[in-house]
């Protein structure tokens, strides 16, 4: 505050209230209309964006609504496949046939709802589809190729529901015998 704004009294200093300012002039009707139109357009755009977002969420809910159920059913698929894979000679032919028919029907129904197995064996390793458990040195296949599938992976629509657990090839490292290395060094020294 400036010195002229303060009045001295016997008890102390007191502030002088500021002079009242003139009230702002009212905007013209055209300006007011322009502001209201702009406000309306913003609200309309926000509402349209809200409708689009809700529609997209609704479509995703419909598209991926069965995801949790299908994920839980993967264990049943795995169990049926393992039962067939490990069925021995002591199991009746009828039981094996029944498990096979159950597995095929189960696969047909899950495929109907968008669950598709990931083809892994012999394919190039893709970290978005496969989870590498181990590397195996192999000469007969290209480097970073899936050579063994431990657990089948599945796609649900365009999403990976469960990645495949795989073994991936790597090139065989050529090992030099220590004796050969020593002989070659001795020959160079002579």
C-alpha positions, 0 to 999 in steps of 0.5 A: 500500500502506498502512504497516501492510502493510510490514515493515522489515528491515535490508536494506530493505522487504518486502511482507507477503503478503495474507491468503488469501480464502475461496473463493467459494461454489459456485452452486446447481444451479438457478443453474448450470442457468440459466447453461448454458441461457442459454449454450445459447440464445445459441449456438443463436441464433448458429448459426441466424444463421450458417445463414441467412447461409450460405443467403443467400450460397448463393442469391446465388452461384446467382443471380449466378454467371454475372455475370462471364461475361455481363459479358465477353460484352457486348462480343460483343453490342456487336460484332455489333450494330455489325456490323449497324449499319455493314454497307454495300452492299458486304457480301453479303446472306447475311453480314448475314443470318447476323450478324443470326441469330447476334445474335438467338440470342445475345440469346435465350440471354443473356435466358434467363440473366437478361440484359435490355437497359435501355430508354433512348431517350426515357426520363427520365434515371435515374443508377442506369441511365444514365451521361450522356456529354453534354447536348444542348439540345432544345426538342422533348423534356422536360428530362433525357430520354435523346435518344441512346444511345451504348452499350446498358446491361444488367440482370442480375437486379435489378442493373445489370450495365452502365449505358447511355451516353447523351446527355441533353436540357436546355432551350434557354437563351434568349439575348438579343441584345446589340443588343436589350439595348442598345436597350432600355436606351437607351429607358429612359434617354430 
